[in-house]
Amino acid sequence: MFNTFLQNSTQQTLSNYKEDVKRINVLEKQLQGKTEAQLQEIAADLKRKAQSGVPKESIRSEAFALVREATYRVLKMRHFDVQLIGGITIHEGRIAEMRTGEGKTLMATLPAYLNALPSKGVHVVTVNDYLAKRDAQWMAPIYETLGLSVGIIQSGQPAAEKMEAYRADIIYGTNNEFGFDYLRSNMAFTAEDRLQGELFFAIIDEVDSILID
């Protein structure tokens, strides 16, 4: 009976996600006829809504459609429907299992963008400096097109550079650097010496490996 309950629950969740995907697909078609300036206006409006306290769930479909359209325009890549489902899963605080090559880096732009709209900072956590820098530089044109800033945290980085990176809307870095910077920030004597700001939302790549570490 318990297994049946889990199966029914999972099927219901997937059914809800597929309805979300249908809405995103409809919105995407509407956005395709917009100019770049109009896309930026929509992005600014979404940011205003998020910062005024509008629930993120009420703007999620529009935000995901906007990221999908911006991604196609700047990178000539388009999120598959399964990546939309992965993005919704991550946004809801669940684990999305995806194999290497299935587009985890691109998928992460969806919940990263949505949760960065309130301007409280989103941390994208990965396993090494190379991936953090590569993913940040690769995905930055999407975020910047939509009016968001991107920061990169690296080992051995001067404190002043780190502090500036932490002020970005979306911050890429490793679990080790984020962890040690958290300790350093909590040992600072003044608020001005703290590296990190408010901890709001994080997306963790290779979550099984990182959480075990």
N, C-alpha and C positions, 0 to 999 in steps of 0.2 A: 504493500500500500504506500509506503514511504517513497519507493522508487517511482510509482505512478504519479504521486504528488509532485515530485521533482520534474518528471517529464512534462506534466501538464503545465507546470509553472514556467519551464524553459520555453515550451512551445508558445505560451501566451506572450512571454517577453519578446520572442522573435517576431511574433505576429504584430505586436505593437511597433517594433522597430521597422518592420517592412512598411507599415502605414506611414511612419515618419519619412522613410526613404521616398515614398510616392510624393509626399508633399514637397520634399527637397527637389525632386526631379521637375515638378511643375514650376517651382520658383526659379530653378536654373534656366528654364526656357524663357521665362520673362526677363531674366537678367541678360540673356545673350544679346538682346537688342539695345542694351544700354551703352552709353559712351563711358570712357574711363572716368570722366568727371562725374557722371551720374553714379557710377559705382562708388566713388569716393564719398559722395553725398550720402548714399545709403549707409556706408560704413560709419560715417560721422553720426548719423541718426541712431544707429544701433548702439554706438558708444554712449551717446547721450542717454538713451533709454536705460542701459545697464548701470550707468553711474547715478541715475535718478532712483534706482531701486526696483526697476521692472524685473520680474523673475526671469532668469536666463532661459528657462524652459519655454517661455512665451516667444523668445526670439531665436531659439536654437535652429529651427529649420531654415530661417532666412539667413542666419549667420553661416551655416554650413553650405548653403547654396552659393553664398557670396564668395566664400573661400574656394569652392570648387571652380567657379567662373574665373576668379582672379588667378588661380593656379594655371588654368588652361591658357590664359592670356600671356602670362609672364614666363611660364616654364614649358608650355605646350604639353602638359600632363593633365590628366583628369582623374579624379577619385572614382574608383569603381563603387558600385552599390555596397559591396561587402566592406569596403573601407569606411563608408558612411556609417554602417552598423557598428564597426569597430570604434569609430569616433564617438558615437552615442554611448557605447558601453563604457569607454574610458571616462567620458564626462560624468557618468553616473557613479563613478568610483569603483567600477568592476574591473576585472582582468580580461583583456582581449588577447586570446592566443593566436599568434600569426607566425608563420614560418619565415625564415630568411628569404628575402626576395619578394614577399607579398606586399611590400609597401608600407611598413610600419612608420617610417620617417614621414612619408606624405600623409598618412592617416592621422598622425599626431597633430598636424597643423589645424585640424578641425576643432578638437576640444581646447587646444592651446589658444586659438584665436578667440573662441567664445568666452573662455574664462579670463582672458586678458582684458576684455572690454571694460570691466570696472576699474582698471588701472591700479590693481593691487599686486600685480606681478604673478607670472606663471613660471615655474621652474621645470625645465625639461631635463631629466636626469638620465645620463647614459654611463657607459662603463669605462671610457678612456678619453683622454684629451683630443685624440685625433677625430673620433666620432662626434664629439661635442662641437668641435670647430667646423668639421665638414657639414654636419647637419644644419648648424646655425647659418653658415654662409650659403648653403644650398636653398634653404627655405626662407631666408630673409627677404628676398624680393616679393614674396607673397604678402608677408606681414606689412612690409613698408608700403606696398601698393594700397593697403587698406588702412594706413595711418598709424601703424604700431611700430615700436622700436624693438630692436633685438640686441641682447648682450651676450658675451661669451666669457665664461669663467675658465681659466687654465691654471695648472699648477705652476708655481714660480712667478705668477703675475704680480706686478707691483700693487700695493694696497690701493693706491689712488685709482688705478685702472679697474680694479675689482669693484670698488665702490661705485664707479660710474656705470659699470656693466650691470650691477644690481639695481640700478635705477630704471633699467629698461622694462618694457612691458612683458617681454618674454626673454628668459635667461636660460641659455644652454650651458651645461657643465656636468661634471662627474659627481657621483655619490660621495667620493672621498673629499673633494674640494668643498662641496656644499656642507658636508658634515663638519669638517674642520673650521670652515668659516662661521658656522653656527656657534661653535665653541669660542672662537676668537671674538665674535660679536658680543657674546654674553660675558666675556672677561674684560671688555672695554670699560674704561673709567668714565667716559662721557658718551652721550648719544651720538655726537658728531663723529666719534671714532668707530662706531659700529659699521661693519661692512654690509650686512644684510638688513633689509627692511622687514616689513610684515611678511609672514609666511602664510600664503593664501591657498594656492593650488599647485600640485605637482603631477607631472606625467613621468612615469618611470619605465625606461626601456630595460629589457632583460630583467624584469621585476623579480623572478625567482632567484637569479644569481645575486642581484644587488641586496635584496632583503636578507638573504642568507649571510652575506658579508656584514 
